[in-house]
Amino acid sequence: MAKGEMDPRTRQPKRLEALTNAERRAIDLMLADKRSEQSDYRHQVALEDWILFVLDQSVCGVCANVEKTSMHHCITVRLVF
């Protein structure tokens, strides 16, 4: 029963039933939304990594002798999608 393979009332194996069109459509929409969110997140991370790479390649007069970190003090970048 813990695996969900048995009906707790009848203690018989559960019968698998096909999803209705509405159930399938709802699940497909949820999955599409999650895929879109994941894609947007991956794009955001890649863009931030690229920006940090570019910032680390440039040296300004203030930080020329300072160890480079991922937080660059002389430029603030705000990403909006």
Buried (B, 14 or more C-beta within 10 A) or exposed (E): EEEEEEEEEEEEEEEEEEEEEEEEEEEEEEEEEEEEEEEEEEEEEEEEEEBBEEBEEEEEEEBEEEEEEEEBEEEEEEEEE
